[in-house]
Amino acid sequence: MPPGFFITGTDTGVGKTLISCMVLHALSMNHNKVVGMKPIAAGKESGKWVDVELLRTAGSVQVADELLNPYALEQAIAPHIAAQYQGIEISMSTIGSAFQELKEVADYVIVEGAGGFMVPVNTTQDTSDMARLFDLPVILVVGMRLGCINHALLTVQAIRSAGLRLFGWVANCIEPEMRAVEENIAALRFRIKQPLLGTVPYDSAPDFRALSRLIDLSPGR
């Protein structure tokens, strides 16, 4: 088993935080020390960054805010734009240093990306550069909705082009009434060589710990 995973998605709003929390719970079942990391969080709700708090709760190791979430941006817009509005330049070295510190205190570090796989984070770099910085196997979250096949296959191609290993993918049912869900999943299973790690049903109030049983992270995948 690798020392962690980088969780990316086919787009924003496809459930990266949900799957990240499920993976954290799955890995902690064997008394592993696990910690989540959200290098860049964009969008503050009711005075807090919800994704960051969910990752904090799902982890079994308590760490400083600046390690869990080096960049907390106020507006829910593209990270590089949100950072510009706050007069901030997102630095890969800052993110890399935080990641190295987390590796020292946990058996597994689960890193959740921002938006899709190639969202800009500063004037010259995007989230694919961030993924290469961690050099972790990638888990792709596919939000099951119209257009997901194209988005998933393009993202798989981008992950490979970045020189990263795709560990597997998760089908996350984000629309309760999507038509032909099983057919879409079958089409992706046929076209993506890496395994389907699990299918997550639509749930408006998910129990991360209970749902974690749907994710298969078996060694040798």
C-alpha positions as CSV (number, residue, x, y, z in Angstrom):
1,M,0.0,0.0,0.0
2,P,1.4,3.5,-0.9
3,P,1.9,6.1,1.8
4,G,-1.2,8.0,0.7
5,F,-3.3,9.1,-2.3
6,F,-4.0,12.2,-4.3
7,I,-7.7,12.6,-4.8
8,T,-8.8,14.4,-7.9
9,G,-12.0,14.7,-9.8
10,T,-13.5,15.1,-13.2
11,D,-14.7,18.6,-12.2
12,T,-15.6,20.7,-9.2
13,G,-18.5,19.5,-7.1
14,V,-18.1,15.8,-7.9
15,G,-17.5,14.6,-4.3
16,K,-13.7,14.7,-3.8
17,T,-14.2,15.5,-0.1
18,L,-16.7,12.7,0.3
19,I,-14.3,10.2,-1.2
20,S,-11.3,11.6,0.6
21,C,-13.1,11.2,3.9
22,M,-14.2,7.7,3.0
23,V,-10.6,6.7,2.2
24,L,-9.4,8.2,5.5
25,H,-12.0,6.1,7.4
26,A,-11.1,3.0,5.4
27,L,-7.4,3.3,6.1
28,S,-8.0,4.1,9.8
29,M,-9.9,0.8,10.4
30,N,-6.7,-1.1,11.0
31,H,-5.5,1.5,13.6
32,N,-3.4,3.3,11.0
33,K,-2.5,7.0,11.7
34,V,-4.2,8.9,8.9
35,V,-4.4,12.6,8.1
36,G,-6.2,14.5,5.4
37,M,-4.7,17.5,3.5
38,K,-6.5,20.2,1.5
39,P,-3.6,22.3,0.1
40,I,-5.9,24.9,-1.4
41,A,-9.5,25.5,-0.1
42,A,-11.5,28.1,-2.0
43,G,-14.8,29.1,-0.5
44,K,-15.7,30.0,3.1
45,E,-19.2,29.1,4.3
46,S,-20.6,30.3,7.6
47,G,-17.2,31.3,8.8
48,K,-15.3,28.1,8.0
49,W,-14.0,26.0,5.1
50,V,-16.3,23.0,5.2
51,D,-14.1,20.6,3.2
52,V,-11.2,21.3,5.5
53,E,-13.3,20.6,8.7
54,L,-14.6,17.4,7.2
55,L,-11.1,16.1,6.4
56,R,-9.9,17.1,9.9
57,T,-12.7,15.1,11.5
58,A,-12.2,12.1,9.3
59,G,-8.4,11.9,10.1
60,S,-7.0,10.3,13.2
61,V,-4.1,12.7,13.7
62,Q,-4.6,16.3,14.8
63,V,-2.3,18.7,13.0
64,A,-1.9,22.5,12.8
65,D,-4.2,24.4,10.4
66,E,-1.3,25.6,8.2
67,L,-0.3,21.9,7.5
68,L,-3.8,20.6,6.9
69,N,-4.7,23.6,4.7
70,P,-1.8,25.9,3.7
71,Y,-4.0,28.1,1.6
72,A,-7.5,29.1,2.8
73,L,-9.1,31.3,0.2
74,E,-12.3,33.3,0.9
75,Q,-14.1,33.0,-2.4
76,A,-15.4,29.9,-4.1
77,I,-13.8,30.6,-7.5
78,A,-10.8,29.3,-9.3
79,P,-7.9,29.2,-6.8
80,H,-5.5,31.4,-8.8
81,I,-8.2,34.1,-9.1
82,A,-9.3,33.8,-5.4
83,A,-5.6,34.1,-4.4
84,Q,-5.1,37.2,-6.6
85,Y,-8.1,38.9,-4.9
86,Q,-6.5,38.3,-1.6
87,G,-3.0,39.5,-2.7
88,I,-1.6,36.0,-2.3
89,E,0.7,34.0,-4.6
90,I,0.2,30.2,-4.0
91,S,3.6,28.6,-3.6
92,M,4.3,25.0,-4.3
93,S,7.3,25.0,-1.9
94,T,4.9,26.0,1.0
95,I,2.6,23.2,0.1
96,G,5.4,20.7,-0.3
97,S,6.9,21.6,3.1
98,A,3.5,21.1,4.8
99,F,3.1,17.7,3.0
100,Q,6.5,16.6,4.2
101,E,5.6,17.5,7.8
102,L,2.4,15.5,7.6
103,K,4.3,12.5,6.3
104,E,6.3,12.5,9.5
105,V,3.3,12.2,11.8
106,A,1.0,9.8,9.8
107,D,1.1,6.4,8.1
108,Y,-1.1,7.7,5.3
109,V,-1.7,11.2,3.9
110,I,-4.8,11.7,1.8
111,V,-4.4,14.9,-0.3
112,E,-7.5,16.4,-1.9
113,G,-7.0,18.5,-4.9
114,A,-8.9,21.7,-5.9
115,G,-11.5,21.5,-8.6
116,G,-10.4,19.3,-11.6
117,F,-7.0,17.9,-12.4
118,M,-5.7,21.0,-14.3
119,V,-7.1,24.0,-12.5
120,P,-4.6,26.9,-12.4
121,V,-3.2,27.6,-8.9
122,N,-0.8,30.5,-9.9
123,T,0.4,32.2,-13.1
124,T,2.5,29.2,-14.2
125,Q,1.3,26.1,-12.4
126,D,-1.9,24.0,-12.0
127,T,-3.1,21.2,-9.8
128,S,-1.4,18.6,-12.0
129,D,1.9,20.2,-10.9
130,M,0.8,19.9,-7.4
131,A,0.0,16.2,-7.8
132,R,3.5,15.6,-9.2
133,L,4.9,17.4,-6.2
134,F,3.4,14.7,-3.9
135,D,4.2,11.8,-6.2
136,L,1.3,9.8,-4.8
137,P,-0.9,7.4,-6.7
138,V,-4.1,9.2,-7.9
139,I,-7.7,8.2,-7.2
140,L,-10.1,9.8,-9.7
141,V,-13.6,10.7,-8.5
142,V,-16.0,10.5,-11.4
143,G,-19.2,12.5,-10.7
144,M,-21.9,10.5,-12.4
145,R,-23.8,12.9,-14.5
146,L,-24.4,13.7,-18.2
147,G,-21.0,14.2,-19.8
148,C,-19.0,12.2,-17.2
149,I,-17.6,9.7,-19.7
150,N,-15.8,12.3,-21.8
151,H,-14.6,14.2,-18.6
152,A,-13.4,11.0,-17.0
153,L,-11.5,9.8,-20.1
154,L,-9.9,13.2,-20.7
155,T,-8.8,13.3,-17.0
156,V,-7.3,9.8,-17.2
157,Q,-5.3,10.9,-20.2
158,A,-4.1,14.0,-18.4
159,I,-3.0,12.0,-15.3
160,R,-1.0,9.7,-17.5
161,S,0.5,12.6,-19.4
162,A,1.6,14.1,-16.1
163,G,3.6,10.9,-15.5
164,L,1.5,9.9,-12.5
165,R,0.0,6.5,-11.6
166,L,-3.8,6.2,-11.6
167,F,-4.5,3.8,-8.7
168,G,-8.2,3.5,-9.6
169,W,-11.4,5.4,-9.9
170,V,-14.7,5.9,-8.0
171,A,-18.1,6.3,-9.5
172,N,-19.9,8.8,-7.3
173,C,-23.6,9.2,-8.0
174,I,-24.2,12.9,-7.4
175,E,-27.5,13.1,-9.3
176,P,-30.4,11.0,-7.8
177,E,-32.2,10.6,-11.1
178,M,-29.4,10.2,-13.6
179,R,-30.4,8.1,-16.5
180,A,-28.4,5.0,-17.5
181,V,-26.1,5.1,-14.6
182,E,-25.0,1.4,-14.9
183,E,-24.5,1.7,-18.6
184,N,-22.2,4.8,-18.0
185,I,-20.2,2.9,-15.4
186,A,-19.9,-0.1,-17.7
187,A,-18.6,2.2,-20.5
188,L,-16.0,3.6,-18.2
189,R,-14.9,0.2,-16.8
190,F,-14.4,-0.9,-20.4
191,R,-12.2,2.1,-21.3
192,I,-10.3,2.7,-18.1
193,K,-7.6,0.0,-17.4
194,Q,-7.3,0.8,-13.7
195,P,-9.9,-0.7,-11.4
196,L,-13.2,0.7,-10.3
197,L,-12.6,1.0,-6.5
198,G,-16.3,1.5,-5.6
199,T,-19.6,2.9,-6.6
200,V,-21.1,5.4,-4.1
201,P,-24.9,5.8,-4.2
202,Y,-26.5,9.2,-4.0
203,D,-27.0,10.3,-0.3
204,S,-28.0,13.8,0.8
205,A,-26.6,13.2,4.3
206,P,-23.7,10.7,3.9
207,D,-22.2,8.8,6.7
208,F,-18.5,8.8,5.7
209,R,-17.6,5.9,8.0
210,A,-20.4,3.6,6.9
211,L,-19.8,4.4,3.2
212,S,-16.0,3.7,3.5
213,R,-16.9,0.0,3.3
214,L,-17.8,0.6,-0.3
215,I,-14.2,1.5,-1.2
216,D,-11.8,-1.3,-2.1
217,L,-8.1,-0.3,-1.5
218,S,-6.8,-3.9,-1.5
219,P,-3.0,-4.3,-1.9
220,G,-1.9,-5.3,-5.3
221,R,-4.3,-3.0,-7.2
